[in-house]
Amino acid sequence: MKSQWECFLQNLGVWEGSFTNFSPEGTLLTDTPSYLSLEGLNNNQTVRLTLRRSGGDDLIREYSSVGGGLLFFENGSFSEGLIQLGPFSEFGAELAFVHENRRLRLVQLFDKTGNLSRLVLIREHLARTPVTERPPLQINDLLGEWQGQAVTIYRDLRSPDIYSTTLKIQLDDTGRLIQSTSFGDRTITSTATIKGSIVLFDQDPQKQVQVLLLPDGASATSPLKVQLRQPLFLEAGWLIQPNLRQRMIRSYDDKGEWASLTLVTEEKV
């Protein structure tokens, strides 16, 4: 097992890309080129982060440890966000994938009333490497059966849970989406309405969850409203190749506390 610090070091390098802001309905608001350097200092005992975005001030931070609302997987993928959902306060988190010379990061933000307010999609590649981007995600890309493996890690750094997963996505005769998810010995089936790039799981009007299909094979799964005393999860997906997808799920319990982080790597069968 790598330490959390060793997992963080998987992100060292100069990452070039862009920060793209979307409305909750998927409307592209702004797209800003970015340059992000993660440099190891003192024999990698310290890491200096430098972020430059067009028209904005530089952000410089130094890290000598990681923790708090931040957890890493062995391949360098990570999530950072609030560890507690509180009343009358903004809420949000970042879910970030690392694959070869590319990173895809998604930030989901909620306003003080708990409503989804905006999404930021950050697409990056290592400097001086080829830029390859996937087309925007389409429903047809997801249809079929996906089999995978999930790794769940915890804030207290107890041993991870590793288990197999199956995801089946199909359309019924009316064009409604049917999704069946199996992990371990549990299976959850849910249905959704498709409207353009939005897939809305609307069976329970009080707990509507939307999946937004985004550029570069990305998807954002968010509750339309986060509610106190209700468990919730934030999820990002990345279709890396037509038959290879990763999903990251940040789960909160019914006390609003961040409980776990799961990375699913799945292949279409």
C-alpha positions as CSV (number, residue, x, y, z in Angstrom):
1,M,0.0,0.0,0.0
2,K,1.3,3.4,-1.0
3,S,1.0,6.2,1.6
4,Q,-1.4,9.1,0.8
5,W,1.7,11.3,0.2
6,E,3.1,8.8,-2.3
7,C,-0.3,8.7,-4.1
8,F,-0.3,12.6,-4.2
9,L,3.2,12.5,-5.9
10,Q,1.6,10.7,-8.8
11,N,0.3,14.1,-9.8
12,L,3.7,15.9,-10.1
13,G,4.3,17.7,-13.4
14,V,3.1,20.6,-15.4
15,W,-0.5,20.3,-16.4
16,E,-1.9,22.4,-19.2
17,G,-5.6,22.6,-19.9
18,S,-8.7,24.7,-19.2
19,F,-11.4,25.4,-16.6
20,T,-14.9,25.2,-18.1
21,N,-17.9,26.5,-16.1
22,F,-21.3,25.0,-16.8
23,S,-24.7,26.0,-15.4
24,P,-26.7,23.2,-13.6
25,E,-28.5,22.6,-17.0
26,G,-25.3,22.1,-18.8
27,T,-25.0,25.5,-20.5
28,L,-21.3,26.4,-21.2
29,L,-20.7,29.7,-19.3
30,T,-16.9,30.3,-19.5
31,D,-13.8,28.5,-20.7
32,T,-10.5,29.7,-19.3
33,P,-7.0,28.3,-20.3
34,S,-5.0,27.1,-17.3
35,Y,-1.4,26.1,-16.4
36,L,-0.9,24.1,-13.2
37,S,2.5,23.1,-11.9
38,L,3.0,20.5,-9.1
39,E,6.7,20.6,-8.2
40,G,8.5,18.4,-5.7
41,L,10.9,20.2,-3.4
42,N,13.3,19.0,-0.7
43,N,13.5,15.5,-2.2
44,N,9.7,15.5,-2.6
45,Q,9.2,16.3,1.1
46,T,7.3,19.4,0.0
47,V,5.1,20.0,-3.1
48,R,4.6,23.5,-4.5
49,L,1.4,24.1,-6.5
50,T,1.3,27.0,-8.9
51,L,-2.0,27.7,-10.8
52,R,-2.2,30.3,-13.6
53,R,-5.4,31.1,-15.3
54,S,-5.9,33.8,-18.0
55,G,-7.1,37.1,-16.5
56,G,-6.7,35.9,-12.9
57,D,-4.2,36.1,-10.1
58,D,-1.8,33.2,-9.6
59,L,-2.5,30.8,-6.9
60,I,0.5,29.3,-5.1
61,R,0.3,26.8,-2.3
62,E,2.8,24.5,-0.6
63,Y,2.0,21.1,0.9
64,S,4.0,19.0,3.3
65,S,1.2,16.6,4.1
66,V,-2.3,15.8,2.8
67,G,-5.5,15.0,4.7
68,G,-8.7,16.8,5.9
69,G,-11.2,16.6,3.1
70,L,-8.7,15.1,0.6
71,L,-8.1,11.4,-0.2
72,F,-6.0,9.8,-3.0
73,F,-6.1,6.4,-4.7
74,E,-3.0,4.5,-5.6
75,N,-3.0,5.8,-9.3
76,G,-3.1,9.4,-8.1
77,S,-6.8,10.0,-8.7
78,F,-8.3,11.9,-5.8
79,S,-11.2,13.9,-4.3
80,E,-11.2,17.0,-2.2
81,G,-14.2,18.7,-0.6
82,L,-16.1,19.7,2.5
83,I,-16.2,17.0,5.1
84,Q,-19.5,18.1,6.5
85,L,-22.7,19.4,5.0
86,G,-24.0,22.2,7.1
87,P,-27.2,24.4,7.2
88,F,-27.2,27.7,5.3
89,S,-23.7,27.1,3.9
90,E,-22.3,26.5,0.5
91,F,-21.3,22.9,-0.3
92,G,-19.2,21.2,-2.9
93,A,-16.4,18.8,-3.8
94,E,-13.9,18.0,-6.6
95,L,-13.5,14.5,-8.1
96,A,-10.4,14.0,-10.1
97,F,-9.1,11.2,-12.4
98,V,-5.6,10.6,-13.5
99,H,-4.9,8.4,-16.5
100,E,-1.6,8.2,-18.3
101,N,-0.7,11.8,-19.4
102,R,-4.2,13.2,-18.7
103,R,-6.3,14.4,-15.8
104,L,-10.0,15.1,-15.8
105,R,-11.4,16.9,-12.8
106,L,-15.0,17.9,-11.9
107,V,-16.1,20.4,-9.3
108,Q,-19.7,20.4,-8.2
109,L,-21.0,23.4,-6.2
110,F,-24.2,24.0,-4.3
111,D,-25.5,27.3,-3.0
112,K,-26.5,28.2,0.6
113,T,-30.0,26.9,0.0
114,G,-28.7,23.5,-1.1
115,N,-29.4,23.9,-4.8
116,L,-26.9,22.8,-7.4
117,S,-25.4,26.1,-8.6
118,R,-22.6,25.3,-11.1
119,L,-20.1,22.8,-12.3
120,V,-16.5,23.2,-13.3
121,L,-14.9,20.7,-15.7
122,I,-11.1,20.8,-15.7
123,R,-9.4,19.0,-18.6
124,E,-5.6,18.8,-18.4
125,H,-2.7,17.0,-20.1
126,L,1.0,16.9,-19.2
127,A,3.0,19.6,-20.9
128,R,4.8,18.5,-24.1
129,T,2.6,15.4,-24.5
130,P,-0.1,14.9,-27.2
131,V,-3.5,16.4,-26.5
132,T,-6.2,13.7,-27.1
133,E,-9.7,14.5,-26.1
134,R,-12.8,12.3,-26.2
135,P,-16.0,13.5,-27.9
136,P,-18.8,14.8,-25.6
137,L,-20.5,11.9,-23.9
138,Q,-23.7,10.5,-25.5
139,I,-26.3,8.2,-24.1
140,N,-25.5,5.6,-26.7
141,D,-21.9,5.4,-25.3
142,L,-23.3,4.2,-22.0
143,L,-25.8,1.6,-23.2
144,G,-25.0,-2.0,-22.5
145,E,-23.4,-4.0,-19.6
146,W,-20.3,-2.8,-17.8
147,Q,-18.4,-5.1,-15.4
148,G,-15.8,-3.6,-13.1
149,Q,-14.0,-3.5,-9.8
150,A,-14.5,-0.9,-7.1
151,V,-12.1,0.3,-4.4
152,T,-13.6,2.2,-1.5
153,I,-11.2,4.1,0.8
154,Y,-12.1,5.8,4.1
155,R,-11.0,8.9,6.0
156,D,-9.6,6.9,8.9
157,L,-7.4,5.1,6.4
158,R,-8.6,1.6,7.4
159,S,-8.1,-1.1,4.8
160,P,-9.9,-0.4,1.6
161,D,-12.8,-2.5,0.5
162,I,-12.4,-4.1,-3.0
163,Y,-15.4,-5.7,-4.7
164,S,-16.8,-6.4,-8.2
165,T,-19.5,-4.3,-9.8
166,T,-22.0,-4.6,-12.7
167,L,-23.8,-1.7,-14.3
168,K,-26.5,-2.3,-16.9
169,I,-28.0,0.6,-18.8
170,Q,-30.8,0.3,-21.4
171,L,-33.7,2.2,-22.9
172,D,-37.3,0.9,-22.6
173,D,-39.9,1.2,-25.4
174,T,-40.8,4.7,-24.4
175,G,-37.2,5.9,-24.5
176,R,-36.9,6.0,-20.7
177,L,-33.5,5.0,-19.3
178,I,-33.4,1.9,-17.0
179,Q,-30.2,1.5,-14.9
180,S,-29.4,-1.5,-12.8
181,T,-26.3,-1.3,-10.5
182,S,-24.9,-4.4,-8.6
183,F,-22.1,-4.3,-6.1
184,G,-21.4,-7.1,-3.8
185,D,-24.8,-8.8,-3.2
186,R,-26.9,-5.6,-3.6
187,T,-28.7,-4.5,-6.8
188,I,-30.4,-1.1,-7.2
189,T,-32.6,-0.4,-10.2
190,S,-33.7,3.1,-11.1
191,T,-35.3,4.8,-14.1
192,A,-34.7,8.3,-15.7
193,T,-36.0,10.7,-18.2
194,I,-33.6,11.8,-21.0
195,K,-33.7,15.4,-22.2
196,G,-30.8,16.4,-24.4
197,S,-27.6,16.1,-22.3
198,I,-29.5,15.7,-19.0
199,V,-30.6,12.3,-17.6
200,L,-33.0,13.0,-14.7
201,F,-33.7,10.2,-12.1
202,D,-37.0,11.6,-11.1
203,Q,-38.9,8.7,-9.5
204,D,-38.8,10.5,-6.1
205,P,-39.7,14.2,-6.6
206,Q,-38.0,15.0,-3.3
207,K,-34.7,13.4,-4.2
208,Q,-34.1,14.0,-7.9
209,V,-30.7,13.2,-9.2
210,Q,-29.4,14.4,-12.5
211,V,-26.6,13.1,-14.7
212,L,-25.1,15.7,-17.0
213,L,-23.3,14.5,-20.1
214,L,-20.2,16.7,-20.7
215,P,-17.3,17.1,-23.1
216,D,-14.3,14.7,-23.2
217,G,-16.5,11.7,-22.3
218,A,-17.2,13.2,-18.8
219,S,-20.4,13.0,-16.8
220,A,-21.5,14.7,-13.5
221,T,-24.0,13.0,-11.2
222,S,-25.5,15.4,-8.7
223,P,-28.6,15.7,-6.5
224,L,-30.5,18.8,-7.7
225,K,-30.7,19.8,-4.0
226,V,-28.7,18.6,-1.0
227,Q,-30.8,18.1,2.1
228,L,-29.8,17.8,5.7
229,R,-30.3,14.5,7.5
230,Q,-30.3,12.6,4.2
231,P,-27.5,10.5,2.9
232,L,-26.1,11.8,-0.5
233,F,-23.4,11.2,-3.0
234,L,-21.6,13.1,-5.7
235,E,-20.3,11.2,-8.7
236,A,-18.1,11.9,-11.7
237,G,-17.6,9.6,-14.7
238,W,-15.0,9.5,-17.5
239,L,-15.2,7.4,-20.6
240,I,-11.5,7.0,-21.2
241,Q,-12.0,4.7,-24.2
242,P,-15.2,3.4,-25.9
243,N,-15.1,0.3,-23.7
244,L,-13.3,1.6,-20.6
245,R,-14.9,3.9,-18.0
246,Q,-14.1,5.1,-14.5
247,R,-16.5,6.5,-12.0
248,M,-15.7,8.2,-8.7
249,I,-18.3,8.4,-5.9
250,R,-18.0,10.7,-2.8
251,S,-20.5,9.5,-0.2
252,Y,-22.0,11.4,2.8
253,D,-24.0,9.8,5.6
254,D,-27.3,10.9,7.1
255,K,-25.5,13.2,9.5
256,G,-24.0,15.0,6.5
257,E,-20.5,13.7,7.3
258,W,-18.2,12.6,4.5
259,A,-18.0,8.8,4.9
260,S,-16.1,7.3,2.0
261,L,-14.7,7.6,-1.5
262,T,-15.1,4.9,-4.2
263,L,-13.3,4.5,-7.6
264,V,-14.9,2.1,-10.1
265,T,-13.0,0.9,-13.1
266,E,-15.3,-0.9,-15.5
267,E,-15.2,-2.4,-19.0
268,K,-18.1,-2.9,-21.5
269,V,-18.8,-6.6,-22.0
